[in-house]
Amino acid sequence: ANSCLQRGRAGWMVRGQAMRNYAIGRFYHFEYHCDPSPQSQDYVLAQHTTQPALVVRELSESEVDRDEVGRMFEVVFEDGLRYDVFEDELIRLA
């Protein structure tokens, strides 16, 4: 078992933070929700839409303004690309 995960009243916890059913070390289906054009700064990420993404960690409050953009996670794709993605881009695999 992953020692940084524990079950709490609010669901799974990582270092005391509720994860709302997201689990570190679990694969999710990735869906890109921004501009997929080659001119986009995140074009490389758009090329990974529909691929599985492994959640590495949730970004801390010092890394992202959660009130402005919501929760974000660092993920790694099967080709090794690591990227920070929005919570709504991660869909639980069946």
Residue, then its C-alpha position, 0 to 999 in steps of 0.5 A: a500500500n502507498s504510505c502517503l494515502q490514508r482513508g479519511r472522512a472526506g475520502w482518500m487523503v494525501r498528507g491531510q488533503a482530501m483527494r475527492n476520489y483521485a488517487i496518486g498512482r492510478f491511471y485516468h483517461f485524459e481529455y484535453h479541453c483547450d485549444p488543440s491547434p498547433q499554435s497552442q502553447d500546450y499543443v504537445l499535451a493536446q496530442h495526448t488526448t484520449q491517452p491514459a495518464l498516471v497521476v503522480r501528485e496533486l499540485s500544492e496551493s503554492e504552485v496553483d491558485r485553486d480559487e482561480v483555476g481549480r485543482m491540478f495534478e501532475v501526470v505522466f503519460e506512457d511515452g514519458l511526458r510529464y505535464d500539469v493538467f486540470e482536474d476536469e481533464l481526468i476521467r476515471l477509467a472503467 
